[in-house]
Amino acid sequence: MIRRSVLLGTGSALPVRAVSNAELAQTVETSDEWIVERTGIRNRHIAGEGETTASLATGAARAALDMAGLSPQDIDLIILATATPDQTFPASATLVQAALGIDDCVAFDVAAVCSGFLYAVTVADSMIRSGAAQRALVIGSETFSRILDWEDRTTCVLFGDGAGAIVLGAEESTDGKRGILSSKLHADGRHNQLLYVDGGPSTTQTVGKLRMKGQEVFRHAVVNLASVLTEVMELAGLAPTEIDWLIPHQANARILDATARKLKLSPDKVVMTVDRHANTSAASVPLALDLATRDGRIQPGDLLVLEAMGGGFTWGACVLRV
Ligand SMILES: CC(C)(COP(=O)(O)OP(=O)(O)OC[C@H]1O[C@@H](n2cnc3c(N)ncnc32)[C@H](O)[C@@H]1OP(=O)(O)O)[C@@H](O)C(=O)NCCC(=O)NCCS
């Protein structure tokens, strides 16, 4: 028998307040035309009072559990990918656990910025396949609005807040055709200064603000995303032509278009949500996955590739048959 992690449900949660480019242009020296042309972003959600990474994560987790038809007590593992936790410690995953009323489970955060969700999925999948977990909540949740420098128009227009979650469950079958078929993670810490936060408990004792050299990140993103996608498809023994849906990290519509072109993938196989959510870091892949599941684009049997790249740099991808 082959033991795999299969997708049982998806969910998401967004802050109540949506902010259009035009609204942003009232306080930041920018324009709707510039943002749309350079990034494809039209809208983002910004967390208000009482909305935090953990509260959004809890909302997304509840929706994913509902879709899976499971109760919180069925979960024995929570991994939350975030770069904007509610507290430096304990892990925001434990806040989600408490909010869901789960008496005992494994709960921890993963910090790999925009590729955090891929890191979290890969760790959860390893734990499920090894028998260390049966049913996992894997969540990406962020409130980047709270670490943005709102005086820096080159970064503050690009990000938004939100959360996405999935439930993964162990399934044994003879053919192993369903579930996570392959995954691959990478990191290259030499690129720290291209995308980072200029503070932290052990250096400045502050939270810090996001800093980015956008053009250089852009170049690395296209190369790394195309190569890791090729890698996971080879690991799964499948050809890129077999992909039904590519669900990439949503940083910039031009990065998504360039990656699809490089891989000769039709743009209508790429799920695009950057226009409505902007870059929500670790939340962007599960938010896009949830949207395309709920609007009926993703159907049972479809082959999905999830992929992301972010600060560090870190990047990764996984192949999943639903
Ligand atoms: C950030 C990004 C959109 C900038 O686009 P770009 O085409 O590289 O633009 P540039 O940085 O060359 O800036 C072009 C001009 O627009 C200006 N500009 C920058 N931000 C602006 C804004 N929000 N509104 C208006 N003008 C802006 C710049 O000052 C510059 O003006 P100048 O030519 O007079 O100096 C793009 O580099 C990008 O998306 N990079 C990847 C970022 C990313 O995805 N990061 C997350 C990865 S997880």
The ligand as a Tripos MOL2 file, in Angstrom:
@<TRIPOS>MOLECULE
LIG
   48    50     1     0     0
SMALL
NO_CHARGES

@<TRIPOS>ATOM
      1 C1          8.6070   46.2290   -7.6060 C.3       1 LIG1
      2 C2          8.3170   46.2120   -9.0880 C.3       1 LIG1
      3 C3          6.8110   46.2040   -9.3360 C.3       1 LIG1
      4 C4          8.8880   47.4900   -9.7150 C.3       1 LIG1
      5 O1          8.6610   47.4790  -11.0920 O.3       1 LIG1
      6 P1          9.8220   47.9670  -12.0850 P.3       1 LIG1
      7 O2          9.2650   47.9040  -13.4480 O.co2     1 LIG1
      8 O3         11.0310   47.1260  -11.7560 O.co2     1 LIG1
      9 O4          9.9840   49.4580  -11.6540 O.3       1 LIG1
     10 P2         11.2920   50.2120  -11.1530 P.3       1 LIG1
     11 O5         11.6680   49.7440   -9.7930 O.co2     1 LIG1
     12 O6         12.3110   50.1460  -12.2560 O.co2     1 LIG1
     13 O7         10.7480   51.6810  -11.0360 O.3       1 LIG1
     14 C5         10.3580   52.4000  -12.1990 C.3       1 LIG1
     15 C6          9.9600   53.7970  -11.8000 C.3       1 LIG1
     16 O8          8.7130   53.7520  -11.0910 O.3       1 LIG1
     17 C7          8.8280   54.4600   -9.8630 C.3       1 LIG1
     18 N1          7.9550   53.8230   -8.8690 N.ar      1 LIG1
     19 C8          8.2860   52.8490   -7.9850 C.ar      1 LIG1
     20 N2          7.1970   52.5240   -7.2470 N.ar      1 LIG1
     21 C9          6.1860   53.3030   -7.6820 C.ar      1 LIG1
     22 C10         4.8350   53.4150   -7.3320 C.ar      1 LIG1
     23 N3          4.2780   52.6590   -6.3740 N.pl3     1 LIG1
     24 N4          4.0730   54.2920   -8.0010 N.ar      1 LIG1
     25 C11         4.5830   55.0510   -8.9720 C.ar      1 LIG1
     26 N5          5.8670   54.9990   -9.3510 N.ar      1 LIG1
     27 C12         6.6500   54.1300   -8.7200 C.ar      1 LIG1
     28 C13        10.2840   54.3560   -9.5020 C.3       1 LIG1
     29 O9         10.6450   55.4010   -8.6380 O.3       1 LIG1
     30 C14        10.9360   54.4800  -10.8540 C.3       1 LIG1
     31 O10        10.9790   55.8460  -11.2020 O.3       1 LIG1
     32 P3         12.2750   56.4480  -11.9530 P.3       1 LIG1
     33 O11        12.3730   55.6730  -13.2330 O.co2     1 LIG1
     34 O12        11.9290   57.8830  -12.0990 O.co2     1 LIG1
     35 O13        13.4270   56.1650  -11.0200 O.co2     1 LIG1
     36 C15         8.9670   44.9830   -9.7720 C.3       1 LIG1
     37 O14        10.3550   45.1000   -9.7660 O.3       1 LIG1
     38 C16         8.5940   43.7080   -9.0950 C.2       1 LIG1
     39 O15         7.4420   43.3220   -9.0680 O.2       1 LIG1
     40 N6          9.5720   42.9700   -8.5500 N.am      1 LIG1
     41 C17         9.3410   41.7160   -7.8720 C.3       1 LIG1
     42 C18         8.8820   42.0200   -6.5140 C.3       1 LIG1
     43 C19         8.2870   40.8440   -5.8720 C.2       1 LIG1
     44 O16         7.5330   40.1420   -6.4780 O.2       1 LIG1
     45 N7          8.6020   40.6440   -4.6180 N.am      1 LIG1
     46 C20         8.0440   39.6430   -3.8190 C.3       1 LIG1
     47 C21         8.6490   38.3410   -4.1080 C.3       1 LIG1
     48 S1          8.0640   37.2540   -2.9110 S.3       1 LIG1
@<TRIPOS>BOND
     1     1     2 1
     2     2     3 1
     3     2     4 1
     4     2    36 1
     5     4     5 1
     6     5     6 1
     7     6     7 2
     8     6     8 1
     9     6     9 1
    10     9    10 1
    11    10    11 2
    12    10    12 1
    13    10    13 1
    14    13    14 1
    15    14    15 1
    16    15    16 1
    17    15    30 1
    18    16    17 1
    19    17    18 1
    20    17    28 1
    21    18    19 ar
    22    18    27 ar
    23    19    20 ar
    24    20    21 ar
    25    21    22 ar
    26    21    27 ar
    27    22    23 1
    28    22    24 ar
    29    24    25 ar
    30    25    26 ar
    31    26    27 ar
    32    28    29 1
    33    28    30 1
    34    30    31 1
    35    31    32 1
    36    32    33 2
    37    32    34 1
    38    32    35 1
    39    36    37 1
    40    36    38 1
    41    38    39 2
    42    38    40 1
    43    40    41 1
    44    41    42 1
    45    42    43 1
    46    43    44 2
    47    43    45 1
    48    45    46 1
    49    46    47 1
    50    47    48 1
@<TRIPOS>SUBSTRUCTURE
     1 LIG1         1 GROUP 0 **** ****
